[in-house]
């Protein structure tokens, strides 16, 4: 015989007989490569259309997209916004809604116009020399380019929506709808042309809305100026002067009044000692607020002063002042009244407020509110235009014509210096200085703005309107705010305060790229033409040609004729504030079934329907899009355009600092996607408390990548195990082992919790629940415990079949729960489990959970079992670290339990299986002093011990019964049964 024949038979490779996980779902995600393939698949199967078809007939949930500007690549804040929208839309779809998302873009306005002007300046071109239609076409082309770029960037984030049919404010039907909405305001009389101080950008040469302004540090010149008493003084008030403080000396030529408060205590003060060269001199008398007097005298370098007496509010009301430049420069010899103002405080200054009605909202309001009284006193109430569009003082500021407040670069001009010099010469400058403070800047040019009186178009907030049931727009808007659900709730108070206190809405801009203010004014009057026939012609022309139609007709004859003579009317050439554009989007997206049929027929919750419209943007939009949409819809429809408004914070760096290129702390979403994948960004968004500001940086991204890895590995292990699941081998719930029924209970618990979290848009809780379940309940417990059963039990094992059944149920639910967050990974896993040419997890809704799965008593028992297990695993970790054991199957610990409640919970449980040891002994009592204990689990002590017996060659258990089956002498009886079934199924002879 050969040596081969005489040799002992080779040991059998039992690994071939184990039901080890088997899957093509890779451990390494490779998201940057894999995600684009999934995007191609979604496009190829028309996933958006399939979702629409599958959801047809369900209650609608519409997330109306707040339009981003089409003027550059997206940034991390935009990515946050779009991802959060997608997570919510997908989750509402999974909850059983027809959840639809139509993306949109803001295409008009200064952001885009400014970009074209920058290109012109770089080429040495002058915008004013370019025909307006040519310029508008360049703006349209620019916006179209960036719309396409941003669309692809949003799609790469995994955002699903009607990308083939988005809305754009520059689309002809949209421009027609915007004009129609404006004309509705004109027909109801809410639109008017008036003269008010507005924030004006000298650099951009246009009025700005509050939403277009940000506040930055700025150094201003400050002055204390004195107004001599002109009339009404008696006794010791004769010769006294009232002192004001201002941070805008250039507004002094526009001064027309001084405000005081009846709530402030005033005194008459006399200077008794001062330097020889001082502006305030001994003998000078001033009226000042008592609480502020010492600060004024300190600034004025007054060394000593005395308070002569009280000055009552009634005395102040009877005084008239002289302008501080009167008698020095011609044109300032008019009387300056004292007006009682609620806005006057004792926080800073002098207790008196310099009032230039052309340069401030409160100044304007107190001046106009006092108009009748002032006219009766013979005071001219006209508000002068002291500053032109270029920031230069006009002829209505005598002595300062041409002096610049700001130059075309936004830099401080010479106006302050000139006014301060004139006040010095007039003897009415008391002190001067500088102040660093927060000051409004244009958020585009980043340059300071000024308050400038200029003719503009406004929508009235406090005019009762018949179409609003004789209520005002402010009243209707405040009621709409109360009727809306705000997430988080404090959003209601924020926008409520803004609407309560805001001035009339200035809707005109002195620009070229936008929807024009499509009204005609009768020449020589302020009368707006109201004619539905003219309106219809305008809207019809815009729908066919776009808003360019307004600019191609010089006098408006095509719209006015034959009903009106164009010679009688002025055609307005201002364009609409872009916030009016975006505020009107509901009119041509939510209310136009022909343009967006998927959104047709929405019956809002407020109207008694089951459908919901949500607006979702950053918290800055309380003063932006949320408010402009509210005012527009309230003014034309008498209600808000939304049922729910959700707001999120801003994205900061890991230290909580604002991102900027100069700091080098900018995180670009494109780079995160390239390095880690979009699902990592999506997980970061969903797991964060979006109601507050969010932080992101390389280490934070790494943390979420690790969380993602654990979630993915849980999915992978389930997929691998389910490769051995045989359809139809279900085990009735009552015959399942307790552990399986406990996991089903956990699924039932989670089902309610996750539904509620998604219903309340609490994505952070969803991620926390799933992460805790998948890493804690599944990977670290259930999967760990059940690996031996799944890998080693016989084919016929009820426990094995029950475990596979529970894993199948778990996989299905977990994948659907995760799908709104990990849109790519969940679909990849779903398709691995359920291969289909046109299937997707995103077509699924949350499955119903059988009531029988819920078993609170069983869950309470297993929570106690797991508490005891923690002590055992803690003890074994020390044994492993000390190298006294290699694996937990080498151990057979003794568990001492003195807590009768915990001891009772272990009754009837194979606790060795639960602890993954080969054997275990449970004894009642405290246990020896040197036993292992955990402070947080009282009444349990563990004494480690080694398992006795031989190591099973197949399952690696150490037990005395290895070899009891003669056919399989190196395995346990359980493993021998498994091998016998395996061999029979595969036609393999036994090892005997």
QUIMO-V77730 format. One record per pair of residues at least 4 apart in sequence whose C-alpha atoms are under 7 Angstrom apart, sorted by the first residue. I is the first residue (numbers start at 1). GAP is how many residues later the second one is. D is the distance in whole Angstrom. If there is no record, write none. Layout:
BEGIN
((I	GAP	D) (I	GAP	D))
END
This chain:
BEGIN
((1	4	6) (1	5	7) (2	4	7) (3	4	6) (14	4	7) (14	940	6) (17	965	7) (18	773	5) (18	774	6) (19	705	7) (19	771	7) (19	772	4) (19	773	7) (20	701	7) (20	771	5) (21	696	7) (21	699	4) (21	700	5) (22	698	4) (22	699	7) (22	701	6) (23	696	6) (23	697	5) (23	700	7) (25	691	6) (25	807	7) (27	686	6) (27	689	7) (30	4	6) (31	4	5) (31	645	7) (31	646	5) (32	641	6) (32	642	6) (32	643	7) (32	644	6) (32	645	5) (34	4	7) (35	4	6) (35	789	6) (36	4	6) (37	4	6) (38	4	6) (38	786	7) (39	4	6) (40	4	6) (41	4	6) (42	4	6) (42	5	5) (43	4	6) (45	793	6) (46	4	6) (47	4	6) (48	4	6) (48	112	7) (48	113	6) (48	114	7) (49	4	6) (50	4	6) (51	4	6) (51	792	6) (52	4	6) (55	42	7) (55	43	5) (56	42	7) (58	38	7) (58	39	6) (58	40	5) (59	38	5) (59	39	6) (59	551	6) (59	552	5) (60	37	6) (60	38	5) (60	39	6) (60	542	7) (60	551	5) (60	552	6) (61	36	6) (61	37	6) (61	38	5) (61	39	6) (61	550	6) (61	551	5) (61	552	6) (62	37	6) (62	38	5) (62	39	6) (62	550	6) (62	551	5) (62	552	6) (63	26	7) (63	37	7) (63	38	6) (63	550	6) (63	551	5) (63	552	6) (64	37	7) (64	38	7) (64	549	7) (64	550	6) (64	551	6) (65	37	7) (65	38	6) (65	39	6) (65	550	7) (66	551	7) (67	37	5) (67	38	4) (67	39	5) (67	515	7) (68	37	5) (68	38	6) (69	36	6) (69	37	5) (69	38	6) (70	35	6) (70	36	6) (70	37	6) (70	73	5) (70	76	5) (70	77	5) (71	41	6) (71	72	6) (71	75	6) (72	74	6) (73	77	6) (74	4	6) (74	5	7) (74	76	6) (75	4	6) (75	593	6) (75	594	6) (76	4	6) (76	591	7) (76	592	6) (76	593	5) (77	4	6) (77	573	6) (77	574	6) (78	4	6) (79	4	6) (79	590	7) (80	4	6) (80	605	6) (81	4	6) (81	536	7) (82	4	6) (82	77	7) (83	4	6) (83	74	7) (83	76	7) (83	599	6) (84	4	6) (84	601	7) (84	602	7) (85	4	6) (86	4	6) (86	73	5) (86	74	7) (87	4	6) (87	733	5) (87	734	6) (88	4	6) (88	673	7) (89	4	6) (89	10	6) (89	11	7) (90	4	6) (90	730	5) (91	4	6) (91	667	6) (91	729	5) (92	4	7) (92	5	6) (92	7	6) (93	4	5) (93	5	6) (93	6	5) (93	752	7) (94	750	6) (94	751	4) (94	752	5) (95	750	6) (95	751	6) (96	749	6) (101	60	5) (101	61	7) (102	59	6) (102	60	5) (102	64	6) (103	58	7) (103	59	7) (103	60	7) (103	63	5) (103	64	6) (104	62	5) (104	63	4) (104	64	6) (105	62	6) (105	63	5) (105	64	7) (106	62	6) (106	63	5) (106	476	7) (107	36	6) (107	61	7) (107	62	6) (107	63	6) (108	4	7) (108	61	7) (108	62	7) (108	405	6) (108	406	5) (108	470	6) (109	4	6) (109	404	6) (109	405	6) (109	469	5) (110	4	5) (111	4	7) (111	333	7) (112	4	7) (112	27	6) (112	31	7) (113	4	6) (113	26	6) (113	400	6) (114	4	6) (115	4	6) (116	4	6) (116	23	7) (117	4	6) (117	10	7) (118	4	6) (119	4	6) (120	4	6) (120	5	5) (120	6	7) (120	7	7) (121	4	6) (130	4	7) (130	5	6) (131	4	6) (132	4	6) (132	380	7) (133	4	6) (133	415	7) (134	4	6) (135	4	6) (136	4	6) (136	376	7) (136	377	6) (137	4	6) (138	4	6) (139	4	6) (139	374	7) (140	4	6) (141	4	6) (142	4	7) (143	4	6) (144	4	6) (145	4	6) (146	4	6) (147	4	6) (148	4	7) (149	4	6) (150	4	6) (151	4	6) (152	4	6) (153	4	7) (154	5	6) (155	4	5) (155	5	7) (157	521	5) (158	665	7) (162	4	6) (169	5	5) (169	6	6) (169	412	7) (170	4	6) (170	5	6) (171	4	6) (172	4	6) (172	370	6) (172	371	5) (172	372	7) (172	373	7) (172	374	4) (173	4	6) (173	370	5) (174	4	6) (174	414	6) (175	4	6) (175	340	6) (175	367	6) (175	371	6) (175	372	6) (176	4	6) (176	363	5) (176	366	5) (176	367	5) (177	4	6) (177	410	7) (177	411	6) (178	4	6) (178	403	6) (178	406	6) (179	4	6) (179	339	7) (179	360	7) (180	4	6) (180	359	6) (181	4	7) (182	4	6) (183	4	6) (183	352	7) (184	4	6) (184	452	7) (185	4	6) (185	5	5) (185	6	5) (185	451	7) (186	4	6) (186	5	5) (186	344	7) (187	343	6) (188	277	7) (190	269	5) (190	270	5) (191	266	7) (191	267	6) (191	268	5) (191	269	6) (192	265	6) (192	266	5) (192	267	6) (193	262	7) (193	263	6) (193	264	4) (193	265	6) (194	261	6) (194	262	6) (194	263	6) (194	264	7) (195	258	6) (195	259	5) (195	260	4) (195	261	6) (196	162	7) (196	257	5) (196	258	6) (196	259	7) (197	161	5) (197	162	5) (197	163	6) (197	164	6) (197	254	6) (197	255	5) (197	256	4) (197	257	6) (198	9	6) (198	253	5) (198	254	5) (198	255	6) (199	8	6) (199	9	5) (199	250	6) (199	251	6) (199	252	5) (199	253	6) (200	6	6) (200	7	4) (200	8	6) (200	249	6) (200	250	5) (200	251	6) (200	252	6) (201	4	5) (201	5	6) (201	6	6) (201	7	7) (201	241	7) (201	248	5) (201	249	7) (202	187	6) (202	188	5) (202	189	6) (202	204	7) (202	206	6) (202	208	7) (202	247	7) (203	205	5) (203	206	6) (203	207	6) (205	184	6) (205	185	7) (206	303	6) (206	304	5) (206	305	7) (207	302	6) (208	4	6) (209	4	7) (211	412	6) (211	413	5) (212	230	6) (212	231	6) (213	227	6) (213	228	6) (213	229	5) (213	230	5) (214	226	6) (214	227	5) (214	228	6) (214	229	6) (215	223	6) (215	224	5) (215	225	4) (215	226	6) (216	222	5) (216	223	6) (216	224	6) (216	225	7) (217	219	6) (217	220	5) (217	221	5) (217	222	6) (218	218	5) (218	219	6) (218	220	6) (218	221	6) (219	215	7) (219	216	5) (219	217	4) (219	218	6) (220	27	6) (220	214	6) (220	215	5) (220	216	6) (221	26	6) (221	27	7) (221	212	6) (221	213	5) (221	214	6) (222	24	6) (222	25	4) (222	26	7) (222	27	7) (222	210	5) (222	211	5) (222	212	5) (222	213	7) (223	22	6) (223	23	6) (223	24	7) (223	26	7) (223	208	6) (223	209	4) (223	210	6) (224	19	6) (224	20	6) (224	21	4) (224	22	7) (224	205	6) (224	206	5) (224	207	5) (224	208	6) (225	18	6) (225	19	5) (225	20	6) (225	203	6) (225	204	5) (225	205	6) (226	15	6) (226	16	5) (226	17	4) (226	18	6) (226	98	6) (226	202	5) (226	203	6) (226	204	7) (227	14	5) (227	15	5) (227	16	6) (227	94	6) (227	95	6) (227	96	6) (227	97	5) (228	11	7) (228	12	6) (228	13	4) (228	14	6) (228	93	6) (228	94	5) (228	96	7) (229	4	7) (229	10	7) (229	11	6) (229	12	6) (229	90	7) (229	91	6) (229	92	4) (229	93	6) (230	90	5) (230	91	5) (230	92	5) (231	88	6) (231	89	5) (231	90	7) (232	86	6) (232	87	5) (232	88	6) (233	4	5) (233	5	5) (233	86	6) (234	4	6) (240	45	5) (240	46	5) (241	44	6) (241	45	5) (241	46	6) (242	44	6) (242	45	5) (242	46	7) (243	43	7) (243	44	7) (243	45	7) (243	107	6) (243	109	7) (244	105	7) (244	106	6) (244	108	5) (244	109	6) (244	110	6) (245	104	5) (245	105	6) (246	108	7) (249	167	5) (249	170	6) (249	171	7) (250	155	7) (250	165	6) (250	166	5) (250	169	6) (251	4	7) (251	105	7) (251	108	7) (253	144	5) (254	102	5) (254	104	7) (254	130	7) (254	132	6) (254	143	7) (255	99	7) (255	100	6) (255	101	4) (256	80	6) (256	99	6) (256	100	6) (257	79	5) (257	80	5) (257	81	6) (257	97	7) (257	98	5) (257	99	7) (258	79	6) (258	80	5) (258	81	6) (258	94	7) (258	95	6) (258	96	5) (258	97	5) (259	79	6) (259	80	5) (259	81	6) (259	82	6) (259	85	7) (259	93	6) (259	94	5) (259	95	7) (259	96	7) (260	78	7) (260	79	6) (260	80	5) (260	81	6) (260	84	6) (260	91	7) (260	92	5) (260	93	7) (261	79	5) (261	80	6) (261	81	6) (261	83	6) (262	51	5) (262	78	7) (264	25	7) (265	24	6) (265	25	6) (266	21	7) (266	22	6) (266	23	4) (266	24	5) (266	44	6) (266	45	5) (266	46	7) (267	20	6) (267	21	6) (267	22	6) (267	23	6) (267	40	7) (267	42	6) (267	43	4) (267	44	5) (268	17	7) (268	18	6) (268	19	5) (268	20	7) (268	39	6) (268	40	5) (268	41	6) (268	42	6) (268	43	6) (269	16	5) (269	17	5) (269	18	6) (269	36	7) (269	37	6) (269	38	4) (269	39	6) (270	13	6) (270	14	6) (270	15	4) (270	16	6) (270	35	6) (270	36	5) (270	37	6) (270	38	7) (271	10	6) (271	11	5) (271	12	5) (271	13	5) (271	14	6) (271	31	7) (271	33	6) (271	34	4) (271	35	7) (272	10	5) (272	11	6) (272	32	5) (272	33	5) (272	34	7) (273	9	5) (273	29	6) (273	30	5) (273	31	5) (273	32	7) (274	4	6) (274	7	6) (274	8	6) (274	27	7) (274	28	5) (274	29	5) (274	30	7) (279	150	7) (279	151	5) (280	4	7) (280	20	7) (280	22	7) (280	150	6) (288	5	6) (288	62	6) (288	63	6) (289	4	6) (289	61	6) (289	62	5) (291	55	7) (292	4	6) (292	54	7) (292	57	7) (292	58	6) (293	4	6) (293	57	7) (294	4	6) (295	4	6) (296	4	6) (296	54	7) (297	4	6) (297	5	5) (298	4	6) (299	132	6) (300	130	6) (300	131	5) (311	4	7) (312	4	7) (313	4	6) (314	4	7) (315	4	7) (316	22	7) (317	21	6) (317	22	7) (319	18	7) (319	19	7) (320	15	6) (320	16	6) (320	17	5) (320	18	6) (321	14	6) (321	15	5) (321	16	6) (322	4	6) (322	12	7) (322	13	5) (322	14	6) (323	9	6) (323	10	7) (323	13	6) (324	99	7) (324	104	6) (325	4	6) (325	7	6) (325	98	6) (325	101	6) (326	6	5) (326	7	5) (327	6	7) (328	98	6) (329	70	7) (330	68	7) (331	67	6) (341	25	7) (344	7	7) (344	8	7) (344	9	7) (345	6	6) (346	5	6) (355	8	5) (356	4	7) (356	7	6) (357	6	5) (357	7	4) (357	10	6) (357	26	6) (358	6	6) (358	25	6) (358	26	7) (358	27	7) (358	94	6) (358	95	4) (359	92	5) (359	93	5) (359	94	6) (360	4	6) (360	91	6) (361	4	6) (362	4	6) (363	4	6) (364	4	6) (365	4	6) (366	4	6) (367	4	6) (370	4	6) (371	4	6) (371	10	6) (372	4	6) (373	4	6) (374	4	6) (374	5	5) (374	7	7) (375	4	5) (375	5	7) (375	6	7) (384	12	6) (385	11	6) (385	68	6) (385	69	7) (386	7	5) (386	8	5) (386	10	5) (386	11	5) (387	4	6) (387	5	5) (387	6	4) (387	7	5) (387	65	6) (388	4	5) (388	5	6) (388	6	6) (390	18	7) (391	13	6) (391	14	5) (391	15	5) (391	16	6) (392	10	5) (392	11	5) (392	12	4) (392	13	6) (393	4	6) (393	7	6) (393	8	5) (393	9	5) (393	10	5) (393	11	6) (394	7	5) (394	8	6) (395	6	5) (397	4	6) (403	11	6) (403	12	5) (404	9	5) (404	10	5) (404	11	5) (405	7	6) (405	8	5) (405	9	7) (405	10	5) (406	4	5) (406	5	5) (406	6	5) (406	7	5) (407	4	5) (407	5	7) (407	6	6) (410	37	5) (410	38	6) (414	4	6) (415	4	6) (416	4	6) (417	4	6) (418	4	6) (419	4	6) (420	4	6) (421	4	6) (422	4	6) (423	4	6) (423	5	5) (423	6	5) (424	4	6) (424	5	5) (440	8	6) (440	9	6) (441	5	6) (441	6	5) (441	7	4) (441	8	5) (442	4	5) (442	5	6) (442	6	6) (442	7	6) (456	50	7) (456	52	6) (457	49	6) (457	50	6) (457	51	5) (458	46	6) (458	47	5) (458	48	4) (458	49	6) (459	45	6) (459	46	5) (459	47	7) (460	44	5) (460	45	7) (461	11	6) (461	12	5) (461	13	5) (461	43	5) (462	10	5) (462	11	6) (462	12	6) (463	9	5) (464	6	5) (464	7	5) (464	8	4) (465	4	7) (465	5	5) (465	6	6) (465	7	6) (466	4	5) (468	170	6) (471	4	6) (471	5	7) (472	4	6) (473	4	6) (473	161	7) (473	162	6) (474	4	6) (474	25	7) (475	4	6) (476	4	6) (476	158	6) (476	162	6) (476	163	7) (477	4	6) (477	153	7) (477	154	6) (477	157	6) (478	4	6) (478	18	6) (479	4	6) (480	4	6) (480	159	6) (480	160	5) (481	11	7) (481	15	7) (484	159	5) (484	160	6) (485	158	6) (485	159	5) (485	160	6) (486	5	6) (486	6	6) (486	158	6) (486	159	5) (486	160	6) (487	4	7) (487	158	6) (487	159	5) (487	160	6) (488	158	7) (488	159	7) (488	203	7) (490	4	6) (491	4	6) (492	4	6) (493	4	6) (494	4	7) (495	4	6) (495	127	5) (496	4	6) (497	4	6) (498	4	6) (507	69	6) (507	70	5) (507	73	7) (508	66	6) (508	67	6) (508	68	5) (508	69	5) (509	65	6) (509	66	5) (509	67	6) (509	68	6) (510	64	5) (510	65	6) (511	63	7) (511	64	6) (512	63	7) (514	61	6) (514	62	6) (515	32	6) (515	60	6) (515	61	6) (516	57	6) (516	58	6) (516	59	4) (516	60	6) (517	55	6) (517	56	7) (517	57	6) (517	58	5) (517	59	6) (518	54	7) (519	9	7) (519	10	7) (519	52	7) (519	53	6) (520	8	6) (520	9	6) (520	49	6) (520	50	6) (520	51	5) (520	52	6) (521	5	6) (521	6	6) (521	7	5) (521	8	6) (521	48	5) (521	49	5) (521	50	7) (522	4	7) (522	5	6) (522	6	7) (522	7	7) (522	46	6) (522	47	4) (522	48	6) (523	45	6) (523	46	5) (523	47	6) (531	4	6) (532	4	6) (533	4	6) (534	4	6) (534	25	6) (534	26	6) (535	4	6) (536	4	6) (537	4	6) (537	22	6) (538	4	6) (538	21	6) (539	4	6) (540	4	6) (541	4	6) (541	8	6) (542	4	4) (542	5	5) (542	7	6) (545	4	6) (548	4	6) (549	4	7) (555	11	6) (555	16	6) (556	4	6) (556	10	6) (556	15	6) (557	4	5) (557	9	6) (560	4	5) (560	5	7) (560	6	6) (561	4	7) (576	4	7) (577	4	7) (578	4	6) (579	4	6) (579	46	7) (579	49	6) (580	4	6) (580	48	6) (581	4	7) (582	43	7) (583	42	6) (583	45	5) (583	46	4) (583	49	6) (584	45	6) (584	48	6) (585	4	6) (586	4	5) (586	5	6) (586	55	7) (587	4	5) (587	5	7) (588	4	5) (589	7	6) (590	9	6) (592	4	6) (593	4	5) (593	6	7) (593	7	5) (596	4	7) (602	9	6) (603	4	6) (603	6	5) (603	7	7) (603	8	5) (604	4	7) (604	5	5) (604	6	7) (604	7	5) (604	8	6) (604	9	7) (605	4	5) (605	5	5) (605	6	6) (605	7	6) (605	38	7) (606	37	7) (612	31	6) (613	29	5) (613	30	5) (613	31	6) (614	28	6) (614	29	6) (614	30	5) (614	31	6) (615	27	6) (615	29	6) (615	30	5) (615	31	6) (616	29	6) (616	30	5) (616	31	6) (617	4	6) (617	29	7) (617	30	5) (617	31	6) (618	29	5) (618	30	5) (618	31	6) (618	32	7) (619	28	5) (619	29	6) (619	30	6) (620	4	7) (621	4	5) (621	5	6) (622	4	5) (622	5	6) (623	4	6) (624	4	6) (625	4	6) (626	4	6) (627	4	6) (628	4	6) (629	4	6) (629	12	7) (630	4	6) (630	10	5) (630	11	7) (631	4	6) (632	4	6) (633	4	5) (633	5	7) (633	6	6) (633	7	6) (633	8	6) (634	4	4) (634	5	4) (634	6	6) (647	44	7) (648	42	5) (648	43	5) (648	44	7) (649	41	6) (649	42	6) (649	43	5) (649	44	4) (649	45	7) (650	43	5) (650	44	6) (651	42	6) (651	43	5) (651	44	6) (652	4	5) (652	5	5) (652	6	5) (652	7	6) (652	41	7) (652	42	6) (652	43	5) (652	44	6) (653	4	5) (653	5	6) (653	6	6) (653	12	6) (653	42	5) (653	43	5) (653	44	6) (654	41	5) (654	42	6) (654	43	6) (656	39	7) (659	6	6) (659	7	5) (660	4	6) (660	5	6) (660	6	6) (661	4	7) (661	5	6) (667	30	7) (668	4	7) (669	4	6) (670	4	6) (671	4	6) (672	4	6) (672	5	6) (673	4	4) (673	5	5) (676	4	6) (678	4	6) (679	4	6) (679	143	5) (679	144	7) (679	145	7) (680	4	6) (680	24	6) (680	25	6) (680	28	7) (681	4	6) (682	4	6) (682	139	6) (682	140	7) (683	4	6) (683	21	7) (683	138	6) (683	139	7) (684	4	6) (684	20	6) (686	77	5) (686	78	6) (686	81	7) (686	135	6) (687	76	6) (687	77	4) (687	80	6) (688	6	7) (688	76	6) (689	75	6) (690	4	6) (696	4	6) (696	5	7) (697	4	6) (698	4	6) (699	4	6) (700	4	6) (701	4	6) (702	4	6) (703	4	6) (704	4	6) (705	4	6) (706	4	6) (707	4	6) (708	4	6) (709	4	6) (710	4	6) (710	65	7) (711	4	6) (711	60	7) (711	63	7) (712	4	6) (713	4	6) (714	4	6) (714	60	7) (714	65	6) (715	4	6) (716	4	6) (717	4	6) (718	4	6) (718	89	6) (718	93	7) (719	4	6) (719	114	7) (722	82	6) (722	86	7) (725	79	6) (729	72	7) (730	71	7) (730	72	7) (730	75	6) (731	4	6) (731	5	6) (731	70	7) (731	71	6) (732	4	7) (736	4	6) (736	5	6) (736	66	6) (737	4	7) (737	62	7) (738	4	6) (739	4	6) (740	4	6) (740	62	7) (740	63	6) (740	66	6) (741	4	6) (741	112	7) (742	4	6) (742	116	7) (742	117	6) (743	4	6) (744	4	6) (744	62	7) (744	109	5) (745	4	6) (745	108	5) (745	109	5) (745	110	6) (745	114	7) (746	4	6) (747	4	6) (748	4	7) (748	101	6) (748	105	6) (748	106	6) (749	4	6) (750	4	6) (751	4	6) (752	4	6) (753	4	6) (754	4	6) (754	12	6) (755	4	6) (756	4	6) (757	4	6) (757	5	5) (757	6	7) (757	8	6) (757	9	6) (758	4	6) (758	5	6) (762	4	7) (763	4	6) (764	4	6) (765	4	6) (766	4	6) (767	4	6) (768	4	6) (769	4	6) (770	4	6) (771	4	6) (772	4	5) (772	5	7) (773	4	5) (773	5	6) (774	4	5) (774	5	6) (775	4	5) (775	5	6) (776	4	5) (776	5	6) (777	4	5) (777	5	6) (778	4	5) (778	5	5) (779	4	5) (779	5	6) (780	4	6) (781	4	6) (782	4	6) (783	4	6) (785	128	7) (785	129	6) (785	131	6) (786	4	6) (787	4	6) (788	4	6) (789	4	5) (789	11	6) (790	10	5) (792	163	6) (792	183	7) (793	4	6) (793	7	6) (793	182	7) (793	185	6) (794	183	6) (794	184	4) (794	187	7) (795	183	7) (795	186	7) (797	4	6) (798	4	6) (799	4	6) (800	4	6) (801	4	6) (802	4	6) (803	4	6) (804	4	6) (805	4	6) (806	4	6) (807	4	6) (808	4	6) (809	4	6) (810	4	6) (811	4	6) (812	4	6) (813	4	6) (814	4	6) (815	4	6) (815	11	5) (815	15	7) (816	25	6) (816	28	7) (816	30	7) (818	4	6) (818	8	6) (819	4	5) (819	7	5) (819	8	7) (819	22	7) (819	23	7) (822	4	6) (823	4	6) (824	4	6) (825	4	6) (826	4	6) (826	15	7) (827	4	6) (827	13	6) (827	14	5) (828	4	6) (829	4	6) (830	4	6) (830	10	7) (830	11	6) (831	4	5) (831	5	7) (831	9	7) (855	4	6) (856	4	6) (857	4	6) (858	4	6) (859	4	6) (860	4	7) (861	4	6) (861	44	6) (862	4	6) (863	4	6) (864	4	6) (864	38	6) (864	41	6) (865	4	6) (865	40	6) (865	41	6) (866	4	6) (867	70	7) (868	4	7) (868	72	7) (869	4	6) (869	46	6) (870	4	6) (871	4	6) (871	62	6) (871	63	6) (871	71	7) (872	4	6) (872	70	6) (873	4	6) (873	42	7) (874	4	7) (875	4	7) (875	57	6) (875	67	7) (875	69	7) (876	4	6) (876	12	7) (877	4	6) (878	4	6) (879	4	6) (879	5	5) (879	6	6) (880	4	6) (880	5	5) (880	6	6) (885	5	6) (888	28	6) (888	29	5) (889	27	6) (889	28	4) (889	29	5) (889	68	6) (889	69	7) (890	27	7) (890	28	7) (890	56	6) (890	57	5) (890	68	6) (891	26	6) (891	27	6) (891	54	6) (891	55	4) (891	56	5) (892	25	6) (892	26	6) (892	27	4) (892	28	5) (892	52	7) (892	53	5) (892	54	5) (892	55	5) (893	27	5) (893	28	6) (893	49	7) (893	50	6) (893	51	4) (893	52	5) (894	26	6) (894	27	5) (894	28	6) (894	48	6) (894	49	5) (894	50	6) (895	26	6) (895	27	5) (895	28	6) (895	46	6) (895	47	5) (895	48	6) (896	26	6) (896	27	5) (896	28	6) (896	29	6) (896	30	6) (896	31	5) (896	44	6) (896	45	5) (896	46	6) (897	6	6) (897	26	6) (897	27	5) (897	28	5) (897	29	6) (897	42	6) (897	43	5) (897	44	7) (898	26	6) (898	27	4) (898	28	5) (898	41	5) (898	42	6) (899	4	6) (899	40	5) (900	4	6) (901	4	6) (902	4	7) (910	4	7) (911	4	6) (911	9	7) (912	4	6) (912	5	5) (912	6	6) (912	7	5) (912	8	5) (913	4	6) (918	29	6) (918	39	5) (918	40	6) (918	41	7) (919	28	6) (926	13	7) (926	15	7) (927	4	7) (927	14	6) (931	10	6) (931	11	5) (931	12	5) (932	9	5) (932	10	5) (932	11	6) (933	7	6) (933	8	5) (933	9	7) (947	11	6) (947	12	7) (948	10	6) (948	11	6) (948	12	6) (949	9	6) (949	10	4) (949	11	4) (950	8	5) (950	9	5) (950	10	6) (950	12	6) (951	5	5) (951	6	5) (951	7	4) (951	8	7) (952	4	5) (952	5	5) (952	6	6) (952	10	6) (952	18	6) (952	19	5) (952	20	6) (953	17	6) (953	18	6) (954	17	6) (954	21	7) (961	11	6) (962	7	7) (962	8	6) (962	9	5) (962	10	4) (962	11	7) (963	5	7) (963	6	4) (963	7	5) (963	8	6) (963	9	6) (964	5	7) (964	9	6) (965	4	6) (965	8	6) (965	11	7) (967	23	7) (967	24	6) (967	25	5) (968	8	6) (968	23	6) (968	24	6) (971	4	6) (971	5	6) (972	4	6) (973	4	6) (974	4	6) (975	4	6) (976	4	6) (977	4	6) (978	4	6) (979	4	6) (980	4	6) (981	4	6) (982	4	6) (983	4	6) (983	5	4) (983	6	6) (983	7	7) (984	4	6))
END
